[in-house]
């Protein structure tokens, strides 16, 4: 792999990119709507969002498989698309590797020849090609399958071959279009771990498409959460999860409990507001004046639950246990409060409250993240993620 790119430089820069399609009924849809982002050398950036949000279209624009309407794309310091300057570099000249969801292996070629295929233009000697291919096959764990054909392999093995083919060319940028969605859960978990190790070892930059928030959290240095062709938030996983930019992001990346109401007091980043179940205290990096309507989101695992009232604390409320569901590593407890219903998660090795019992809940102000609550449009439902 070419290591001349500095650690702080951008391997790919996308500037105000726009791509529209016309549907059969004549309506125009814009899956990529004025998007700008960059991927730095050695960085793993995940494009996260539901089907139809524009993440795959954006990836295809970077690869050169779709022509954008406007904007610019720069790869490795070279402009490969510019609507203003009339530049459109074909895919094969972009120094980009792509790993597809469908594996896209040649069925009539052996594993070895599939992986060697990207090297055909390099004018390398037979021995050099054999050494490079063998190295990649061993790296992804399928060296023993070099003479097999794709049809003889499992889904997980085929995806490992596809990954080896993408890495063999040594490009600084690798694009991934939901590469693990066609393999079962156990294999998917293993491949995620292996992919992280390979990325750290080889140092390539990655732009990775997925609709799976767990996958995004585990793989990404930064996550770009998309909705209707727009990046709603671009930030490290911890920030996306604990400090979401809006209600859509909060609900897409995980379960939330929501409380809203007018601000009654402000002290720096700490804000008190009046919710349907009473006074609450939360935090925000934004400024909200007294009287502003805010929405507070609290993750289920951030809520403490006891059978007696805490001696002291913030956000203390009592309620009745409505349901207790064992979910393997955790127990999910539904609690009816006066004016709201919340979900609390506890480790499965801790005692669970009895159905119908009265319990007390509390959570820290730092675990109630506040955002603008003036436009409480429907968030992404838990079943839609």
C-alpha positions in Angstrom: 0.0 0.0 0.0 1.2 3.5 -0.8 2.2 5.1 2.6 3.1 8.5 1.2 -0.2 10.0 2.4 0.2 11.8 5.7 -1.9 10.8 8.7 -3.8 14.1 8.8 -4.5 14.4 5.0 -7.8 13.6 3.4 -7.9 10.5 1.2 -11.3 11.5 -0.1 -13.1 14.9 0.0 -16.7 15.3 -1.0 -17.9 18.9 -1.5 -21.5 19.9 -1.8 -22.4 16.8 -3.8 -25.9 16.3 -5.2 -27.4 13.5 -7.1 -31.1 13.2 -8.2 -33.1 10.5 -10.0 -36.4 10.7 -11.8 -39.0 8.1 -10.9 -41.3 6.4 -13.4 -44.2 8.6 -12.1 -42.2 11.7 -13.0 -41.3 12.7 -9.5 -37.7 13.6 -8.6 -35.9 12.1 -5.6 -32.6 13.4 -4.3 -30.8 10.7 -2.4 -27.6 12.8 -2.1 -28.5 16.4 -1.2 -25.6 18.9 -0.9 -23.4 16.5 1.1 -19.9 17.4 2.2 -17.5 15.2 4.1 -14.0 13.9 4.1 -12.2 10.7 5.1 -8.7 11.1 6.4 -5.8 8.7 5.9 -6.3 5.5 8.0 -9.8 6.6 9.1 -12.9 4.4 9.1 -16.0 6.5 8.3 -19.4 4.7 8.4 -22.4 5.9 6.4 -25.4 4.9 8.6 -29.1 5.2 7.8 -32.2 3.3 6.7 -32.9 2.0 3.2 -33.4 4.8 0.7 -31.5 7.5 2.7 -28.8 7.9 0.1 -25.8 6.1 1.6 -25.2 3.6 -1.2 -25.8 6.3 -3.9 -23.1 8.5 -2.2 -20.7 5.5 -2.2 -21.4 4.8 -5.9 -20.7 8.4 -6.7 -17.3 8.2 -5.0 -16.5 4.9 -6.9 -17.5 6.5 -10.2 -20.5 4.1 -10.7 -22.9 7.0 -10.6 -22.4 10.5 -12.0 -23.5 13.2 -9.6 -25.5 16.3 -10.8 -23.2 18.8 -9.1 -20.4 19.2 -6.6 -16.8 17.8 -6.4 -15.1 14.7 -5.4 -11.3 14.5 -4.7 -9.4 11.3 -4.1 -5.8 11.2 -3.0 -5.5 14.9 -3.8 -6.8 14.5 -7.4 -10.2 15.8 -8.5 -12.1 12.9 -10.0 -15.4 14.7 -10.4 -16.2 18.4 -10.8 -19.4 19.7 -12.3 -18.0 23.2 -12.5 -14.8 22.1 -14.3 -16.3 19.2 -16.4 -14.2 16.5 -14.8 -15.4 12.9 -14.7 -12.7 10.3 -14.1 -13.9 6.7 -14.9 -14.0 4.1 -12.1 -11.0 2.2 -13.2 -8.8 5.3 -12.9 -9.8 6.3 -9.4 -7.5 4.2 -7.3 -10.4 2.9 -5.2 -11.3 -0.6 -4.2 -15.0 -1.7 -3.6 -16.4 -4.5 -1.6 -20.0 -5.2 -2.6 -22.9 -6.7 -0.7 -23.3 -9.5 -3.3 -19.6 -10.5 -3.3 -19.4 -10.0 -7.1 -16.9 -12.9 -7.6 -16.3 -14.5 -11.0 -17.9 -18.0 -10.8 -15.6 -19.5 -13.4 -12.4 -18.4 -11.8 -10.7 -19.9 -8.8 -10.3 -18.0 -5.6 -6.7 -17.3 -6.5 -7.6 -15.9 -9.9 -10.4 -13.8 -8.5 -8.1 -12.1 -6.1 -5.3 -11.7 -8.7 -7.7 -10.1 -11.2 -7.2 -6.4 -10.0 -3.4 -6.9 -10.6 -3.8 -7.7 -14.3 -3.0 -4.1 -15.3 0.1 -3.7 -13.0 2.5 -5.6 -15.3 3.8 -7.6 -12.4 5.7 -10.8 -12.8 4.0 -14.1 -12.2 6.0 -14.6 -9.0 5.2 -11.2 -7.6 1.4 -11.7 -8.3 1.5 -15.1 -6.7 3.2 -13.7 -3.6 0.8 -10.8 -3.3 -2.3 -12.9 -3.7 -1.1 -15.5 -1.2 -0.4 -12.8 1.3 -3.9 -11.4 1.0 -5.6 -14.8 1.1 -3.7 -15.6 4.3 -4.5 -12.2 5.8 -8.3 -12.8 5.4 -8.0 -16.4 6.5 -8.8 -18.3 3.3 -5.3 -19.2 2.1 -6.3 -22.9 2.0 -9.1 -22.2 -0.4 -6.9 -20.7 -3.2 -7.8 -23.4 -5.8 -11.5 -23.6 -4.9 -14.3 -21.9 -6.9 -16.8 -19.4 -5.4 -19.7 -21.9 -5.7 -17.8 -24.2 -3.4 -17.6 -21.6 -0.6 -19.9 -20.5 2.2 -21.2 -16.9 2.3 -18.6 -15.9 4.9 -15.8 -17.4 2.9 -16.9 -15.7 -0.3 -17.0 -12.4 1.5 -13.4 -13.0 2.7 -12.3 -13.6 -0.9 -14.1 -10.4 -2.0 -12.2 -8.5 0.8 -8.9 -10.0 -0.3 -9.6 -8.9 -3.9 -10.3 -5.4 -2.7 -7.2 -5.2 -0.6 -4.7 -6.8 -3.0 -4.4 -3.7 -5.2 -3.1 -1.7 -2.2 -5.3 1.3 -2.7 -5.5 3.9 0.1 -9.3 4.0 -0.1 -11.7 1.0 0.2 -15.4 1.4 -0.2 -17.8 -1.1 1.5 -21.5 -1.4 0.5 -23.1 -3.4 3.3 -20.6 -6.2 2.9 -21.8 -8.3 5.9 -25.5 -8.2 5.4 -25.7 -11.5 3.6 -23.9 -13.6 6.2 -25.4 -15.0 9.5 -25.0 -13.2 12.8 -22.1 -15.3 14.2 -20.0 -15.0 11.0 -20.9 -11.3 10.8 -19.5 -10.7 14.3 -16.3 -12.6 13.4 -15.8 -10.7 10.1 -16.3 -7.4 11.8 -13.5 -8.1 14.2 -11.3 -9.4 11.5 -12.0 -6.4 9.3 -11.0 -4.0 12.1 -7.7 -5.9 12.5 -7.0 -5.7 8.8 -7.7 -2.0 8.6 -5.4 -1.3 11.5 -2.7 -3.5 10.1 -2.8 -2.2 6.5 -3.8 1.4 7.3 -6.3 2.0 4.4 -9.1 4.5 4.7 -12.6 3.1 4.6 -16.0 4.5 3.7 -18.5 1.9 4.9 -22.3 1.7 4.2 -24.6 0.0 6.7 -28.1 0.2 8.2 -26.9 -1.6 11.4 -26.2 0.8 14.2 -24.2 -1.9 16.2 -22.0 -2.4 13.2 -21.5 1.3 12.8 -20.6 1.7 16.5 -18.1 -1.1 16.4 -16.3 -0.2 13.2 -16.4 3.6 12.8 -13.9 6.2 13.9 -16.7 8.6 12.9 -20.3 7.9 11.9 -22.3 10.0 9.3 -26.0 9.5 10.1 -28.0 10.1 7.0 -31.7 10.9 6.4 -33.3 11.8 3.0 -29.9 12.6 1.4 -28.7 14.8 4.2 -26.0 14.1 6.9 -27.8 14.7 10.2 -24.7 14.2 12.3 -21.0 13.4 11.6 -19.2 12.5 14.8 -17.4 9.7 16.7 -19.6 6.8 17.9 -19.7 7.8 21.5 -20.8 11.3 20.7 -23.5 10.0 18.3 -24.9 7.7 20.9 -24.7 9.9 24.0 -24.9 13.4 22.4 -27.2 12.9 19.4 -27.8 16.0 17.2 -31.5 15.5 17.1 -34.4 13.1 17.8 -33.9 11.2 14.5 -30.3 10.4 15.3 -31.1 9.5 18.9 -33.7 7.0 17.9 -31.9 5.5 15.0 -28.8 4.5 16.9 -30.5 3.0 19.9 -33.5 2.9 22.3 -34.5 6.1 24.0 -36.8 7.4 26.7 -38.2 10.8 25.8 -39.3 13.7 28.0 -40.2 17.1 26.8 -41.4 20.4 28.2 -40.6 24.1 28.8 -37.3 25.3 30.3 -37.7 26.6 33.8 -34.1 27.3 34.8 -30.6 27.5 33.1 -27.2 27.2 34.8 -24.5 26.8 32.1 -25.0 23.5 30.3 -27.4 22.3 33.0 -31.0 22.9 32.2 -34.1 22.3 34.3 -37.4 21.8 32.5 -41.0 20.7 33.4 -41.9 17.4 31.9 -45.2 15.5 32.0 -44.0 13.6 35.1 -42.6 16.6 36.9 -39.4 18.6 37.0 -36.3 17.2 35.3 -32.7 18.2 34.9 -30.7 17.6 31.7 -27.7 18.9 29.8 -27.0 20.4 26.4 -24.2 22.0 24.5 -26.8 24.4 23.0 -28.3 27.5 24.6 -32.0 27.3 25.5 -33.7 30.3 27.1 -36.3 30.0 29.9 -39.6 29.1 28.2 -38.0 27.2 25.3 -39.5 23.8 24.5 -36.9 21.1 24.8 -36.7 17.3 24.3 -34.7 15.2 26.7 -33.5 11.7 25.7 -32.3 9.1 28.2 -30.9 5.7 27.3 -32.5 2.7 29.1 -29.2 1.6 30.6 -28.6 5.0 32.1 -31.6 4.8 34.5 -31.2 3.4 38.0 -34.1 1.5 39.6 -34.7 0.7 43.3 -37.6 -0.5 45.4 -37.1 2.4 47.9 -36.9 6.2 47.3 -33.3 7.4 46.9 -32.1 9.6 49.8 -30.9 12.2 47.3 -30.4 12.6 43.6 -31.7 14.3 40.4 -34.6 13.2 38.3 -36.2 10.9 40.9 -39.6 9.5 40.1 -41.8 6.6 41.2 -43.8 4.2 39.0 -45.3 0.8 38.6 -43.7 -2.2 36.9 -45.7 -3.2 33.8 -43.5 -5.8 32.2 -40.2 -7.7 32.7 -38.6 -9.3 29.7 -35.5 -11.4 29.8 -33.3 -10.6 26.8 -30.1 -12.6 27.4 -27.4 -10.2 28.6 -30.0 -7.8 30.0 -33.5 -7.6 31.4 -35.9 -5.0 29.9 -38.3 -3.5 32.4 -41.3 -1.4 31.4 -42.4 1.1 34.0 -45.5 3.2 34.0 -44.9 6.7 35.5 -47.5 9.4 36.1 -47.9 10.6 32.6 -45.3 8.5 30.8 -44.0 4.9 30.2 -40.3 4.3 30.2 -38.0 1.3 29.6 -35.1 0.4 31.9 -32.3 -2.1 31.2 -30.6 -4.0 33.9 -27.9 -6.8 33.7 -29.6 -10.2 33.6 -27.6 -11.3 36.7 -29.2 -8.7 38.9 -32.6 -9.2 40.6 -35.6 -7.9 38.6 -38.6 -6.2 40.3 -41.9 -8.0 40.6 -44.8 -7.2 38.1 -47.1 -4.6 39.6 -44.6 -3.5 42.2 -43.8 0.2 43.0 -40.3 1.2 42.1 -38.2 4.4 42.1 -36.1 5.5 39.1 -33.4 8.2 38.9 -30.7 9.2 36.4 -28.0 11.8 36.3 -28.5 15.1 34.5 -25.6 14.2 32.2 -27.5 11.2 31.0 -30.5 13.4 29.9 -29.4 15.0 26.7 -31.5 18.0 25.6 -32.3 19.1 22.1 -34.8 21.4 20.4 -38.3 20.1 21.1 -40.3 22.6 19.1 -40.8 20.2 16.1 -41.5 16.8 17.6 -42.0 15.1 14.2 -42.2 11.3 14.4 -38.8 9.7 15.1 -37.6 6.5 13.6 -39.5 3.7 15.3 -37.6 0.9 16.9 -38.9 -1.6 14.4 -37.7 0.5 11.5 -34.0 0.6 12.4 
